[in-house]
């Protein structure tokens, strides 16, 4: 997962898997000299690439996207960006939803802290989608235990607001030992939820008793601007944690 980029210096900081016989899994900067590779190198992107080592120097090339369109469902049609989608670097508009304790929660109220946002619903039948996204946030809660609530806020927004009342969200949050001051599960009117989801590039609709949806995880900086958006649910929790750590340092 790409954590930070410097196009002028042609470097990208990446959280990567182990390369057998060469290096362990770690976070490190790579030179990426080829202009063609920079179309995919953006914070939050999941990529594959070749590491080239020659005469004591190394760089990466042949960068390919690792994001798969069918991670949530096998048949997801080609979708156009939703109206109101926020691009990285832009400010995320404020919104008000209701958390698992029935309290109002506004994005503006978390200004000055890093905010991670994902989208799920409690009746999701696919273990590798919503439960995995929740488990990734549970990992963040453990990894950044000392900073939760003060420096880092987690927001999980339901895509099924008719069913997911604050009471049901509270029961779901308990499964993951979510601390309500730091990890808030949010619901609201269908219109309000749809507007928030659109800002993060989400698509979702009801079909045959379930919610068909894409998966996006957004990371918002202390200044309220979108830093990165991670597509799909197949990323590793460690990679998301490395991205959050990078943003917390800023």
Order of alpha helices (4+ residues) and beta strands (2+ residues): beta-beta-beta-beta-beta-beta-beta-beta-alpha-beta-alpha-beta-alpha-beta-beta-beta-beta-alpha
